[in-house]
Amino acid sequence: MSKRTVVLLLLVVLVLASVFVSATGAEKKKIVVGFAQVGAESAWRMANTESIISEAKKRGVELIFVDCQQLQTNQIKALRSFIERKVDVIGFSPIVTTGWEEVLREAKQANIPVILTDRGVDCADDSLWVTLIGSDFVEEGRRAARWLAEKMNGKANIVELQGTIGSAPTIDRKKGFEEVIANYPEMKIIMSKTGDFTRSKGKEVMEEFLKAEGDRIDVLFSHNDDMAIGAIQAIEAYGLRPGVDIIIVSVDAIRAAFEAMIEGKLNCTVECNPLLGRQFFDAVEAIMAGEPLPKRIIVEEGVFPQEVARDVLPTRRY
Ligand code: GYE
């Protein structure tokens, strides 16, 4: 064989190989996902972010991740930048429930499917998103109240630390909680204010509650564990015993809540699972494959009273 024939043969082999590689999809285009996260306001949120980022890496999905610092304007800006970049799928956890119509319509016009994770929207046109993957926040509120009614024998002066005003978990947890305590005429919310889901605000607002109502407070219902942990510091500084003089029930079930329960300072936490990465990217891949998805995917969760904290803590992943 001449040198020329060898070179020619080699070229043919190379061309054939590249045709084979693209036919088997080894060169398949990477899926690009834009994700507009609420912020980094709580341990729950950090665990949620970690779950999304690590799952994208695992699946080789290109993730454009934006931390919106609890500002809806930032989140809308991020969504518009995803539309401009023509990502394959948009995911976001809406900071508040209202004000999304316009930007979601822009995504629809650009033919970019949207997945809501964790928090939902209040929007009549449900064709603007494919599915909502997340917890049943109303049920979480009910679970907190049911546990409390039993613990307090249907009698308590309650202060309530709300999450971010206008957000789905705040609206729904309050609704579920109030629905259940309405059955107990001697259970009353005597003060209620937002602590924006953060430890520092939770502490600040609890100080206000104590200043105004002091010893009259029997119970704190906190919309998340971080605010409850901030409030525990305020209660101790005020000279009362959290978990004893003031009974505390909160939501999320982060590790720090279990530690506080083991110390006897928190009485109960209702689970809200932030590890949504797997279900989120399952949905992304289903959309890319043209498979149908249910409009609502609900995450299963439980309730953890203080008595089980020591046994459960080692198994907690967030
Ligand atoms: O409970 C809170 C976080 O949307 C369910 O947001 C989430 C809530 C969670 O800041 O800790």
Residues whose N, C-alpha, C, O or C-beta is under 5 A from the ligand:
A	BS01	GYE	E41 S42 W44 R45 D118 R119 P169 F197 H223 N224 D252 C272
